[in-house]
Amino acid sequence: MTNKLTDKVTLRHGATLNNQIAMSPMQSQSGKRNGFVSEDTLKYYGARSQAGGLIVSEFHYVSENGGPAYHPGYPEQLAAYSDAHLDGLTKLATTMKKDGNKAILQIHHAGRAAVGQALSGQDVVAPSAIDFDFLSYPIRALTEQEIEDIIQDFGRATSRAIKAGFDGVEIHGANHYLIQQFFSALSNHRTDKWGGSFEKRMAFPLAVVKEVKRVVAEEAPSNFIIGYRLTPEEIHGSEVGYDYKEATALVTEIVKNELDYIHLSLWGGYASTPSGVDQSYAALFKNVLDDETKLLAVGGVFDEESAKDAIENYTDIVVVGRGTLIDPQFGLKIQEGRGNEIFHEISPENMAYVSWTEGLKEAFTREDSLGLPPLPGGATIRHLHTGRYDMLGK
């Protein structure tokens, strides 16, 4: 039987999603200093509470030294590293869930990408002290005790997500942040139990998964959702951090922990393939999942037709990122049979409707979109850029 975007989906542990559409985690450029939720944050997520059956928040750093990862001068990354963040997290969960869809907190440690640590004169930590030419600051190798502490921080952030009322957490193992840094041969040169061989490079990701699972088993409702996001390959020309074969081997081990889903972060789109391989990334990873672990794939979905293609041929749940930036009601319109009304391009006339944060407005009206993937129609809003956050980033 053919999947329909409007079909309900029941996950491994009993949570039921209203449809087969998810909103991708995307930085909202809205955090206050030290990662606190702002009114701008709540407005942005409130407008997107019907974007899909599963709404995944942007990344929240779990350790005080785990962020912020952000563009200097712009509003900061959000955080979940202390109980002081609980009030904001609770407001965020309530806002994301207000229309009956599931709210997921994405939890994360930036590792070497914690720009805010460097700006404040603190150590920037990573698996190994490597002098990367794309960094303007030094990084320090984590001690074994610090690694253990960060693993526990993922558990503590999970506990806060439960207390705040989130329906689940997504472990962020993608996009060159700390978990991926441990898995990558390019950034992990350790010779202890946390690196030195392929098996040891898997140790940190798997330890984080196990700690999150432990906390959920002790504190969460039985249908609490756990997902894991990863980038399927790390290849930069001739330099290889890992390939899809190693990544599927990691996922094979992760799946043994009975998570609800695996989420592929695909820069080339949901149908993209590894170089020289006939099968899509989605197919390759689906091959190593058990029958109860759902596959989520993100990339290149801006309309109902591409969303249909994704779930009919590639993935269990289609994840929409930039499409929900352009149309916050992407999922609702499909759910109500109004997919033909989805906006496919940004325009000056739609700026009020999209409910962007002030930081996102500034980011996407820059010529370089702040390094973010460009939006269809992006050139039409360049004249709206004010430069209010740009001074420190120059």
Secondary structure, 3 states (H helix, E strand, C coil): CCCCCCCCEECCCCCEECCCEEECCCCCCCECHHHCCCHHHHHHHHHCCCCCCEEEEEEEECCHHHCCCCCCCCCECEECCCHHHHHHHHHHHHHHHCCCCEEEEEEECCHHHCHHHHHCCCCCEECCCCCCCCCCCCCEECCHHHHHHHHHHHHHHHHHHHHHCCCEEEEEECCCCHHHHHHCCCCCCCCCCCCCCHHHHCHHHHHHHHHHHHHHHHHCCCCCEEEEEECCCEEECCEEEECHHHHHHHHHHHHCCCCCEEEEECCCCCCCCCCCCCCCHHHHHHCCCCCCCEEEEECCCCCHHHHHHHHHHCCCEEEECHHHHHCCCHHHHHHCCCHHHCCCCCCHHHHHHHCCCHHHHHHHCCCCHHHCCCCCCHHHHHHHCCCCCCHHHC
